[in-house]
């Protein structure tokens, strides 16, 4: 097999991207907070949609209108995904010992340490790229996306989607170990 040559972009693509960049930034900034996602994650998803569209059906007739609709569609998709990702419940505050079923502070500290050990163990079993990303995100120095992207040598815009995939992988690994009730209370 020969390596696949990248498809040449029609000359209008760079002009189209250049003309839509500021509009996309403004639209995604406006929709991101309500969708509960990063603006750059929305932008990356819309650029991907545009490239898929250009590869298939061609350039939209009204690119600005298409872009606004695509941003809103991606924001809706993110909101639907957030609804499916329900928290397991309120965790007690380890410092005060307050919360449902809270034990003593040393007991809470031991349980928290065990949780961290289980998480680190699961991260070590994840694929290599996820190990590097999740380890960087779990760093005690609490690095920014820019610092993590620089450390891993990837673009900052790829970090959000990659993080999402890695957390999904980690979630599936941990769910296989522990039966977790779904949002209707049944155990999976």
Backbone as JSON Lines, residues from 0, in Angstrom:
{"i":0,"aa":"X","n":[0.83,-1.19,0.0],"ca":[0.0,0.0,0.0],"c":[0.87,1.24,0.0]}
{"i":1,"aa":"X","n":[0.42,2.24,-0.67],"ca":[1.16,3.5,-0.69],"c":[0.49,4.47,0.26]}
{"i":2,"aa":"X","n":[1.28,5.36,0.85],"ca":[0.66,6.34,1.75],"c":[-0.31,7.22,0.97]}
{"i":3,"aa":"X","n":[-1.4,7.52,1.59],"ca":[-2.43,8.33,0.95],"c":[-2.0,9.78,0.88]}
{"i":4,"aa":"X","n":[-2.11,10.35,-0.29],"ca":[-1.78,11.76,-0.5],"c":[-2.9,12.62,0.08]}
{"i":5,"aa":"X","n":[-2.58,13.68,0.78],"ca":[-3.66,14.56,1.26],"c":[-4.36,15.2,0.07]}
{"i":6,"aa":"X","n":[-5.67,15.29,0.18],"ca":[-6.45,15.89,-0.9],"c":[-6.14,17.38,-1.0]}
{"i":7,"aa":"X","n":[-6.0,17.84,-2.23],"ca":[-5.74,19.26,-2.43],"c":[-7.03,20.03,-2.2]}
{"i":8,"aa":"X","n":[-6.92,21.13,-1.48],"ca":[-8.1,21.95,-1.23],"c":[-8.35,22.84,-2.43]}
{"i":9,"aa":"X","n":[-9.59,23.03,-2.79],"ca":[-9.88,24.02,-3.83],"c":[-9.38,25.38,-3.36]}
{"i":10,"aa":"X","n":[-9.03,26.25,-4.28],"ca":[-8.47,27.55,-3.87],"c":[-9.41,28.38,-3.0]}
{"i":11,"aa":"X","n":[-10.7,28.11,-3.04],"ca":[-11.66,28.91,-2.27],"c":[-11.67,28.55,-0.79]}
{"i":12,"aa":"X","n":[-11.15,27.38,-0.42],"ca":[-11.21,26.93,0.97],"c":[-10.46,27.87,1.92]}
{"i":13,"aa":"X","n":[-9.22,28.25,1.65],"ca":[-8.55,29.18,2.57],"c":[-9.3,30.51,2.71]}
{"i":14,"aa":"X","n":[-9.87,30.99,1.6],"ca":[-10.65,32.23,1.66],"c":[-11.89,32.04,2.52]}
{"i":15,"aa":"X","n":[-12.56,30.89,2.35],"ca":[-13.77,30.6,3.12],"c":[-13.44,30.52,4.61]}
{"i":16,"aa":"X","n":[-12.37,29.81,4.94],"ca":[-11.97,29.67,6.35],"c":[-11.6,31.04,6.92]}
{"i":17,"aa":"X","n":[-10.85,31.81,6.17],"ca":[-10.46,33.14,6.62],"c":[-11.65,34.05,6.87]}
{"i":18,"aa":"X","n":[-12.65,33.96,6.0],"ca":[-13.81,34.83,6.16],"c":[-14.72,34.39,7.31]}
{"i":19,"aa":"X","n":[-14.67,33.12,7.69],"ca":[-15.57,32.62,8.74],"c":[-14.94,32.57,10.13]}
{"i":20,"aa":"X","n":[-13.64,32.75,10.23],"ca":[-12.94,32.57,11.51],"c":[-13.49,33.47,12.61]}
{"i":21,"aa":"X","n":[-13.63,34.76,12.34],"ca":[-14.1,35.69,13.38],"c":[-15.56,35.43,13.73]}
{"i":22,"aa":"X","n":[-16.37,35.12,12.72],"ca":[-17.78,34.82,12.98],"c":[-17.9,33.56,13.83]}
{"i":23,"aa":"X","n":[-17.11,32.55,13.51],"ca":[-17.16,31.31,14.29],"c":[-16.74,31.56,15.74]}
{"i":24,"aa":"X","n":[-15.7,32.35,15.93],"ca":[-15.25,32.66,17.3],"c":[-16.36,33.36,18.08]}
{"i":25,"aa":"X","n":[-17.02,34.33,17.45],"ca":[-18.09,35.07,18.14],"c":[-19.28,34.16,18.44]}
{"i":26,"aa":"X","n":[-19.69,33.37,17.46],"ca":[-20.85,32.49,17.65],"c":[-20.56,31.42,18.72]}
{"i":27,"aa":"X","n":[-19.39,30.83,18.66],"ca":[-19.08,29.78,19.64],"c":[-18.89,30.36,21.04]}
{"i":28,"aa":"X","n":[-18.35,31.57,21.13],"ca":[-18.25,32.23,22.44],"c":[-19.64,32.46,23.03]}
{"i":29,"aa":"X","n":[-20.59,32.82,22.17],"ca":[-21.95,33.09,22.64],"c":[-22.67,31.82,23.07]}
{"i":30,"aa":"X","n":[-22.4,30.69,22.43],"ca":[-23.12,29.45,22.71],"c":[-22.43,28.56,23.74]}
{"i":31,"aa":"X","n":[-21.14,28.72,23.93],"ca":[-20.36,27.78,24.74],"c":[-20.82,27.71,26.19]}
{"i":32,"aa":"X","n":[-21.06,28.84,26.82],"ca":[-21.41,28.83,28.24],"c":[-22.73,28.1,28.48]}
{"i":33,"aa":"X","n":[-23.72,28.35,27.64],"ca":[-25.02,27.7,27.81],"c":[-24.93,26.2,27.54]}
{"i":34,"aa":"X","n":[-24.0,25.82,26.67],"ca":[-23.84,24.4,26.34],"c":[-22.95,23.69,27.35]}
{"i":35,"aa":"X","n":[-22.24,24.44,28.16],"ca":[-21.36,23.83,29.16],"c":[-20.1,23.25,28.56]}
{"i":36,"aa":"X","n":[-19.6,23.84,27.47],"ca":[-18.38,23.38,26.83],"c":[-17.45,24.56,26.59]}
{"i":37,"aa":"X","n":[-16.23,24.26,26.26],"ca":[-15.27,25.29,25.91],"c":[-15.58,25.82,24.52]}
{"i":38,"aa":"X","n":[-15.38,27.1,24.33],"ca":[-15.63,27.72,23.03],"c":[-14.77,27.08,21.95]}
{"i":39,"aa":"X","n":[-13.53,26.78,22.27],"ca":[-12.63,26.19,21.27],"c":[-13.05,24.78,20.88]}
{"i":40,"aa":"X","n":[-13.67,24.05,21.8],"ca":[-14.19,22.73,21.45],"c":[-15.32,22.86,20.43]}
{"i":41,"aa":"X","n":[-16.19,23.84,20.64],"ca":[-17.25,24.09,19.66],"c":[-16.66,24.49,18.31]}
{"i":42,"aa":"X","n":[-15.67,25.36,18.34],"ca":[-15.05,25.8,17.09],"c":[-14.45,24.61,16.34]}
{"i":43,"aa":"X","n":[-13.75,23.75,17.06],"ca":[-13.12,22.61,16.4],"c":[-14.17,21.68,15.8]}
{"i":44,"aa":"X","n":[-15.26,21.46,16.5],"ca":[-16.32,20.59,15.98],"c":[-16.94,21.19,14.72]}
{"i":45,"aa":"X","n":[-17.12,22.5,14.7],"ca":[-17.72,23.15,13.52],"c":[-16.74,23.14,12.35]}
{"i":46,"aa":"X","n":[-15.45,23.36,12.61],"ca":[-14.47,23.27,11.51],"c":[-14.48,21.87,10.92]}
{"i":47,"aa":"X","n":[-14.58,20.87,11.78],"ca":[-14.63,19.49,11.28],"c":[-15.87,19.28,10.43]}
{"i":48,"aa":"X","n":[-17.01,19.78,10.88],"ca":[-18.25,19.69,10.09],"c":[-18.08,20.35,8.73]}
{"i":49,"aa":"X","n":[-17.42,21.53,8.73],"ca":[-17.23,22.24,7.47],"c":[-16.34,21.44,6.53]}
{"i":50,"aa":"X","n":[-15.25,20.89,7.05],"ca":[-14.37,20.1,6.19],"c":[-15.08,18.87,5.64]}
{"i":51,"aa":"X","n":[-15.89,18.22,6.47],"ca":[-16.66,17.07,5.99],"c":[-17.63,17.51,4.91]}
{"i":52,"aa":"X","n":[-18.25,18.64,5.11],"ca":[-19.2,19.16,4.12],"c":[-18.48,19.5,2.81]}
{"i":53,"aa":"X","n":[-17.32,20.16,2.91],"ca":[-16.57,20.51,1.71],"c":[-16.14,19.27,0.94]}
{"i":54,"aa":"X","n":[-15.79,18.23,1.68],"ca":[-15.36,16.98,1.05],"c":[-16.53,16.27,0.38]}
{"i":55,"aa":"X","n":[-17.72,16.41,0.96],"ca":[-18.9,15.71,0.43],"c":[-19.73,16.59,-0.49]}
{"i":56,"aa":"X","n":[-20.59,17.41,0.07],"ca":[-21.57,18.18,-0.69],"c":[-21.0,19.48,-1.26]}
{"i":57,"aa":"X","n":[-19.83,19.88,-0.84],"ca":[-19.26,21.13,-1.32],"c":[-19.56,22.28,-0.38]}
{"i":58,"aa":"X","n":[-19.12,23.45,-0.78],"ca":[-19.28,24.64,0.06],"c":[-20.76,25.0,0.19]}
{"i":59,"aa":"X","n":[-21.16,25.44,1.38],"ca":[-22.56,25.86,1.56],"c":[-22.86,27.11,0.72]}
{"i":60,"aa":"X","n":[-24.12,27.24,0.33],"ca":[-24.52,28.4,-0.47],"c":[-24.37,29.7,0.32]}
{"i":61,"aa":"X","n":[-24.79,29.67,1.57],"ca":[-24.67,30.83,2.45],"c":[-23.8,30.41,3.64]}
{"i":62,"aa":"X","n":[-22.47,30.55,3.52],"ca":[-21.57,30.04,4.56],"c":[-21.84,30.6,5.95]}
{"i":63,"aa":"X","n":[-22.16,31.88,6.06],"ca":[-22.39,32.48,7.39],"c":[-23.62,31.86,8.04]}
{"i":64,"aa":"X","n":[-24.67,31.69,7.29],"ca":[-25.9,31.09,7.83],"c":[-25.64,29.63,8.22]}
{"i":65,"aa":"X","n":[-24.92,28.92,7.34],"ca":[-24.59,27.52,7.62],"c":[-23.78,27.43,8.92]}
{"i":66,"aa":"X","n":[-22.81,28.33,9.08],"ca":[-21.94,28.31,10.26],"c":[-22.75,28.56,11.53]}
{"i":67,"aa":"X","n":[-23.65,29.52,11.5],"ca":[-24.47,29.79,12.69],"c":[-25.29,28.56,13.07]}
{"i":68,"aa":"X","n":[-25.88,27.92,12.07],"ca":[-26.67,26.71,12.34],"c":[-25.79,25.58,12.87]}
{"i":69,"aa":"X","n":[-24.59,25.45,12.31],"ca":[-23.69,24.38,12.75],"c":[-23.25,24.6,14.19]}
{"i":70,"aa":"X","n":[-22.97,25.85,14.57],"ca":[-22.58,26.14,15.95],"c":[-23.72,25.79,16.9]}
{"i":71,"aa":"X","n":[-24.93,26.18,16.55],"ca":[-26.08,25.87,17.42],"c":[-26.33,24.37,17.5]}
{"i":72,"aa":"X","n":[-26.15,23.67,16.38],"ca":[-26.34,22.21,16.38],"c":[-25.3,21.53,17.27]}
{"i":73,"aa":"X","n":[-24.05,21.98,17.19],"ca":[-23.01,21.4,18.04],"c":[-23.26,21.73,19.51]}
{"i":74,"aa":"X","n":[-23.76,22.92,19.78],"ca":[-24.07,23.29,21.17],"c":[-25.21,22.42,21.7]}
{"i":75,"aa":"X","n":[-26.22,22.16,20.87],"ca":[-27.32,21.27,21.28],"c":[-26.8,19.87,21.55]}
{"i":76,"aa":"X","n":[-25.91,19.38,20.69],"ca":[-25.33,18.06,20.87],"c":[-24.58,17.99,22.2]}
{"i":77,"aa":"X","n":[-23.83,19.04,22.52],"ca":[-23.09,19.08,23.78],"c":[-24.03,19.1,24.97]}
{"i":78,"aa":"X","n":[-25.14,19.86,24.87],"ca":[-26.11,19.89,25.97],"c":[-26.75,18.53,26.17]}
{"i":79,"aa":"X","n":[-27.09,17.84,25.08],"ca":[-27.68,16.5,25.2],"c":[-26.69,15.54,25.85]}
{"i":80,"aa":"X","n":[-25.42,15.64,25.48],"ca":[-24.41,14.78,26.08],"c":[-24.27,15.07,27.57]}
{"i":81,"aa":"X","n":[-24.36,16.34,27.94],"ca":[-24.25,16.71,29.36],"c":[-25.41,16.16,30.17]}
{"i":82,"aa":"X","n":[-26.59,16.07,29.58],"ca":[-27.75,15.53,30.28],"c":[-27.53,14.05,30.57]}
{"i":83,"aa":"X","n":[-26.9,13.34,29.64],"ca":[-26.64,11.91,29.84],"c":[-25.56,11.66,30.88]}
{"i":84,"aa":"X","n":[-24.68,12.62,31.11],"ca":[-23.58,12.47,32.05],"c":[-23.99,13.03,33.4]}
{"i":85,"aa":"X","n":[-24.73,12.26,34.15],"ca":[-25.22,12.69,35.46],"c":[-24.18,12.42,36.54]}
{"i":86,"aa":"X","n":[-24.03,13.31,37.49],"ca":[-23.11,13.03,38.6],"c":[-23.66,11.91,39.47]}
{"i":87,"aa":"X","n":[-22.78,11.2,40.14],"ca":[-23.18,10.08,40.98],"c":[-23.84,10.53,42.27]}
{"i":88,"aa":"X","n":[-23.63,11.72,42.66],"ca":[-24.2,12.22,43.91],"c":[-23.22,13.16,44.57]}
{"i":89,"aa":"X","n":[-23.68,13.82,45.6],"ca":[-22.83,14.79,46.29],"c":[-21.83,14.06,47.16]}
{"i":90,"aa":"X","n":[-20.57,14.42,47.01],"ca":[-19.5,13.86,47.83],"c":[-19.33,14.74,49.06]}
{"i":91,"aa":"X","n":[-19.1,14.14,50.21],"ca":[-18.87,14.95,51.41],"c":[-17.56,15.71,51.31]}
{"i":92,"aa":"X","n":[-17.5,16.82,51.99],"ca":[-16.3,17.64,52.03],"c":[-15.31,16.99,52.98]}
{"i":93,"aa":"X","n":[-14.13,16.6,52.45],"ca":[-13.13,15.88,53.25],"c":[-12.57,16.74,54.38]}
{"i":94,"aa":"X","n":[-12.52,18.06,54.18],"ca":[-11.92,18.91,55.21],"c":[-12.82,19.07,56.42]}
{"i":95,"aa":"X","n":[-14.12,19.2,56.18],"ca":[-15.01,19.44,57.32],"c":[-15.66,18.17,57.81]}
{"i":96,"aa":"X","n":[-15.65,17.13,56.98],"ca":[-16.33,15.89,57.37],"c":[-17.83,16.02,57.2]}
{"i":97,"aa":"X","n":[-18.29,17.15,56.65],"ca":[-19.72,17.37,56.47],"c":[-20.2,16.65,55.23]}
{"i":98,"aa":"X","n":[-21.43,16.24,55.29],"ca":[-22.03,15.6,54.12],"c":[-22.72,14.33,54.52]}
{"i":99,"aa":"X","n":[-23.47,13.74,53.58],"ca":[-24.22,12.54,53.9],"c":[-23.29,11.38,54.22]}
{"i":100,"aa":"X","n":[-23.53,10.74,55.33],"ca":[-22.74,9.57,55.72],"c":[-21.29,9.88,56.02]}
{"i":101,"aa":"X","n":[-21.0,11.09,56.41],"ca":[-19.61,11.46,56.65],"c":[-19.1,10.8,57.92]}
{"i":102,"aa":"X","n":[-17.87,10.28,57.82],"ca":[-17.23,9.69,58.98],"c":[-16.26,10.69,59.56]}
{"i":103,"aa":"X","n":[-15.29,10.16,60.28],"ca":[-14.28,11.04,60.86],"c":[-13.37,11.56,59.75]}
{"i":104,"aa":"X","n":[-12.63,12.61,60.07],"ca":[-11.73,13.21,59.09],"c":[-10.65,12.21,58.66]}
{"i":105,"aa":"X","n":[-10.03,11.45,59.57],"ca":[-9.04,10.46,59.12],"c":[-9.65,9.4,58.21]}
{"i":106,"aa":"X","n":[-10.88,8.98,58.53],"ca":[-11.54,7.99,57.68],"c":[-11.79,8.56,56.29]}
{"i":107,"aa":"X","n":[-12.26,9.8,56.25],"ca":[-12.52,10.47,54.96],"c":[-11.22,10.59,54.17]}
{"i":108,"aa":"X","n":[-10.13,10.95,54.84],"ca":[-8.83,11.08,54.17],"c":[-8.38,9.74,53.6]}
{"i":109,"aa":"X","n":[-8.61,8.66,54.35],"ca":[-8.24,7.33,53.86],"c":[-9.07,6.94,52.65]}
{"i":110,"aa":"X","n":[-10.36,7.24,52.69],"ca":[-11.23,6.93,51.54],"c":[-10.83,7.76,50.32]}
{"i":111,"aa":"X","n":[-10.51,9.03,50.53],"ca":[-10.08,9.88,49.42],"c":[-8.77,9.36,48.83]}
{"i":112,"aa":"X","n":[-7.84,8.95,49.68],"ca":[-6.57,8.4,49.2],"c":[-6.8,7.12,48.4]}
{"i":113,"aa":"X","n":[-7.72,6.29,48.85],"ca":[-8.04,5.06,48.11],"c":[-8.65,5.39,46.75]}
{"i":114,"aa":"X","n":[-9.52,6.38,46.71],"ca":[-10.11,6.81,45.44],"c":[-9.04,7.3,44.48]}
{"i":115,"aa":"X","n":[-8.1,8.09,45.0],"ca":[-7.01,8.59,44.15],"c":[-6.15,7.44,43.65]}
{"i":116,"aa":"X","n":[-5.87,6.45,44.51],"ca":[-5.08,5.28,44.07],"c":[-5.81,4.52,42.97]}
{"i":117,"aa":"X","n":[-7.11,4.33,43.12],"ca":[-7.89,3.62,42.1],"c":[-7.88,4.39,40.78]}
{"i":118,"aa":"X","n":[-7.98,5.71,40.87],"ca":[-7.96,6.53,39.67],"c":[-6.6,6.45,38.99]}
{"i":119,"aa":"X","n":[-5.53,6.59,39.75],"ca":[-4.18,6.5,39.17],"c":[-3.94,5.12,38.55]}
{"i":120,"aa":"X","n":[-4.45,4.07,39.18],"ca":[-4.32,2.72,38.64],"c":[-5.05,2.6,37.3]}
{"i":121,"aa":"X","n":[-6.24,3.16,37.22],"ca":[-7.0,3.12,35.97],"c":[-6.29,3.93,34.89]}
{"i":122,"aa":"X","n":[-5.72,5.07,35.26],"ca":[-4.99,5.89,34.28],"c":[-3.8,5.11,33.73]}
{"i":123,"aa":"X","n":[-3.11,4.35,34.59],"ca":[-1.96,3.55,34.12],"c":[-2.38,2.46,33.15]}
{"i":124,"aa":"X","n":[-3.63,2.0,33.22],"ca":[-4.11,0.96,32.31],"c":[-4.68,1.54,31.01]}
{"i":125,"aa":"X","n":[-4.82,2.85,30.94],"ca":[-5.38,3.5,29.75],"c":[-4.35,3.46,28.61]}
{"i":126,"aa":"X","n":[-4.79,3.71,27.37],"ca":[-3.84,3.79,26.25],"c":[-2.78,4.86,26.53]}
{"i":127,"aa":"X","n":[-1.62,4.73,25.89],"ca":[-0.47,5.59,26.19],"c":[-0.79,7.07,26.04]}
{"i":128,"aa":"X","n":[-1.47,7.46,24.96],"ca":[-1.76,8.89,24.77],"c":[-2.69,9.41,25.87]}
{"i":129,"aa":"X","n":[-3.61,8.55,26.31],"ca":[-4.52,8.95,27.39],"c":[-3.76,9.01,28.72]}
{"i":130,"aa":"X","n":[-2.82,8.1,28.92],"ca":[-2.02,8.13,30.15],"c":[-1.31,9.47,30.27]}
{"i":131,"aa":"X","n":[-0.67,9.9,29.17],"ca":[0.08,11.16,29.21],"c":[-0.84,12.34,29.48]}
{"i":132,"aa":"X","n":[-1.97,12.37,28.78],"ca":[-2.9,13.5,28.94],"c":[-3.51,13.52,30.33]}
{"i":133,"aa":"X","n":[-4.02,12.39,30.78],"ca":[-4.68,12.36,32.09],"c":[-3.69,12.61,33.22]}
{"i":134,"aa":"X","n":[-2.47,12.1,33.08],"ca":[-1.45,12.37,34.1],"c":[-1.14,13.87,34.17]}
{"i":135,"aa":"X","n":[-1.07,14.5,33.01],"ca":[-0.82,15.94,32.99],"c":[-1.98,16.7,33.63]}
{"i":136,"aa":"X","n":[-3.2,16.25,33.35],"ca":[-4.37,16.95,33.91],"c":[-4.52,16.71,35.41]}
{"i":137,"aa":"X","n":[-4.04,15.57,35.9],"ca":[-4.12,15.27,37.32],"c":[-2.93,15.8,38.11]}
{"i":138,"aa":"X","n":[-2.06,16.51,37.43],"ca":[-0.86,17.04,38.07],"c":[-1.23,17.97,39.22]}
{"i":139,"aa":"X","n":[-0.51,17.88,40.35],"ca":[-0.8,18.76,41.48],"c":[-0.56,20.24,41.17]}
{"i":140,"aa":"X","n":[0.23,20.53,40.12],"ca":[0.49,21.94,39.78],"c":[-0.68,22.58,39.03]}
{"i":141,"aa":"X","n":[-1.71,21.79,38.67],"ca":[-2.92,22.28,38.0],"c":[-2.57,23.12,36.78]}
{"i":142,"aa":"X","n":[-1.94,22.5,35.75],"ca":[-1.52,23.26,34.57],"c":[-2.71,23.71,33.72]}
{"i":143,"aa":"X","n":[-2.5,24.76,32.94],"ca":[-3.53,25.25,32.02],"c":[-3.51,24.39,30.76]}
{"i":144,"aa":"X","n":[-4.55,24.55,29.93],"ca":[-4.59,23.82,28.65],"c":[-3.36,24.14,27.82]}
{"i":145,"aa":"X","n":[-2.96,25.4,27.81],"ca":[-1.79,25.8,27.02],"c":[-0.54,25.06,27.5]}
{"i":146,"aa":"X","n":[-0.36,24.96,28.82],"ca":[0.81,24.27,29.36],"c":[0.77,22.78,29.04]}
{"i":147,"aa":"X","n":[-0.41,22.18,29.15],"ca":[-0.55,20.75,28.86],"c":[-0.27,20.5,27.38]}
{"i":148,"aa":"X","n":[-0.83,21.34,26.5],"ca":[-0.62,21.17,25.06],"c":[0.86,21.3,24.73]}
{"i":149,"aa":"X","n":[1.54,22.27,25.33],"ca":[2.97,22.43,25.1],"c":[3.76,21.23,25.59]}
{"i":150,"aa":"X","n":[3.4,20.71,26.74],"ca":[4.11,19.56,27.32],"c":[3.93,18.31,26.46]}
{"i":151,"aa":"X","n":[2.71,18.13,25.92],"ca":[2.43,16.93,25.13],"c":[2.75,17.11,23.66]}
{"i":152,"aa":"X","n":[3.01,18.34,23.23],"ca":[3.34,18.58,21.83],"c":[2.15,18.44,20.89]}
{"i":153,"aa":"X","n":[0.96,18.82,21.36],"ca":[-0.23,18.78,20.51],"c":[-0.87,20.16,20.51]}
{"i":154,"aa":"X","n":[-1.75,20.39,19.54],"ca":[-2.39,21.7,19.48],"c":[-3.38,21.85,20.63]}
{"i":155,"aa":"X","n":[-3.54,23.07,21.07],"ca":[-4.45,23.35,22.19],"c":[-5.89,23.03,21.82]}
{"i":156,"aa":"X","n":[-6.25,23.22,20.55],"ca":[-7.6,22.94,20.1],"c":[-7.94,21.46,20.1]}
{"i":157,"aa":"X","n":[-6.92,20.59,20.02],"ca":[-7.16,19.15,20.03],"c":[-7.3,18.61,21.45]}
{"i":158,"aa":"X","n":[-6.92,19.4,22.41],"ca":[-6.88,18.93,23.79],"c":[-8.26,18.61,24.34]}
{"i":159,"aa":"X","n":[-9.25,19.44,24.1],"ca":[-10.61,19.2,24.62],"c":[-11.22,17.92,24.1]}
{"i":160,"aa":"X","n":[-11.26,17.72,22.77],"ca":[-11.81,16.46,22.25],"c":[-11.0,15.24,22.7]}
{"i":161,"aa":"X","n":[-9.67,15.37,22.75],"ca":[-8.85,14.25,23.2],"c":[-9.15,13.95,24.67]}
{"i":162,"aa":"X","n":[-9.28,14.99,25.48],"ca":[-9.63,14.82,26.89],"c":[-10.97,14.11,27.03]}
{"i":163,"aa":"X","n":[-11.92,14.51,26.21],"ca":[-13.24,13.89,26.25],"c":[-13.16,12.4,25.93]}
{"i":164,"aa":"X","n":[-12.41,12.05,24.88],"ca":[-12.25,10.63,24.52],"c":[-11.55,9.86,25.63]}
{"i":165,"aa":"X","n":[-10.51,10.44,26.2],"ca":[-9.77,9.75,27.26],"c":[-10.61,9.58,28.52]}
{"i":166,"aa":"X","n":[-11.38,10.61,28.88],"ca":[-12.25,10.47,30.05],"c":[-13.34,9.43,29.8]}
{"i":167,"aa":"X","n":[-13.83,9.35,28.56],"ca":[-14.8,8.31,28.22],"c":[-14.2,6.93,28.37]}
{"i":168,"aa":"X","n":[-12.97,6.77,27.92],"ca":[-12.25,5.49,28.06],"c":[-12.08,5.15,29.54]}
{"i":169,"aa":"X","n":[-11.66,6.12,30.31],"ca":[-11.47,5.93,31.75],"c":[-12.79,5.6,32.43]}
{"i":170,"aa":"X","n":[-13.85,6.28,32.04],"ca":[-15.18,6.04,32.61],"c":[-15.63,4.6,32.32]}
{"i":171,"aa":"X","n":[-15.41,4.14,31.07],"ca":[-15.79,2.77,30.71],"c":[-14.97,1.74,31.5]}
{"i":172,"aa":"X","n":[-13.68,2.03,31.69],"ca":[-12.84,1.1,32.46],"c":[-13.32,1.01,33.9]}
{"i":173,"aa":"X","n":[-13.61,2.15,34.51],"ca":[-14.05,2.15,35.91],"c":[-15.46,1.59,36.05]}
{"i":174,"aa":"X","n":[-16.32,1.82,35.07],"ca":[-17.69,1.29,35.12],"c":[-17.68,-0.23,35.04]}
{"i":175,"aa":"X","n":[-16.71,-0.79,34.34],"ca":[-16.62,-2.25,34.24],"c":[-16.23,-2.86,35.59]}
{"i":176,"aa":"X","n":[-15.54,-2.08,36.42],"ca":[-15.11,-2.58,37.72],"c":[-16.18,-2.43,38.79]}
{"i":177,"aa":"X","n":[-17.02,-1.4,38.67],"ca":[-18.01,-1.1,39.7],"c":[-19.37,-0.94,39.03]}
{"i":178,"aa":"X","n":[-20.37,-1.65,39.54],"ca":[-21.72,-1.49,39.01],"c":[-22.25,-0.14,39.45]}
{"i":179,"aa":"X","n":[-22.61,0.68,38.49],"ca":[-23.07,2.04,38.77],"c":[-24.54,2.14,38.39]}
{"i":180,"aa":"X","n":[-25.38,2.67,39.27],"ca":[-26.79,2.81,38.9],"c":[-26.95,3.84,37.79]}
{"i":181,"aa":"X","n":[-27.85,3.53,36.86],"ca":[-28.11,4.51,35.81],"c":[-29.03,5.59,36.34]}
{"i":182,"aa":"X","n":[-29.45,6.5,35.48],"ca":[-30.22,7.65,35.96],"c":[-31.62,7.28,36.41]}
{"i":183,"aa":"X","n":[-32.07,6.05,36.2],"ca":[-33.38,5.63,36.71],"c":[-33.24,4.76,37.96]}
{"i":184,"aa":"X","n":[-32.01,4.59,38.46],"ca":[-31.8,3.86,39.7],"c":[-31.47,2.39,39.53]}
{"i":185,"aa":"X","n":[-31.56,1.87,38.29],"ca":[-31.24,0.46,38.08],"c":[-29.74,0.28,37.99]}
{"i":186,"aa":"X","n":[-29.24,-0.86,38.43],"ca":[-27.82,-1.16,38.33],"c":[-27.57,-1.75,36.96]}
{"i":187,"aa":"X","n":[-26.56,-1.22,36.29],"ca":[-26.23,-1.73,34.95],"c":[-25.48,-3.03,35.05]}
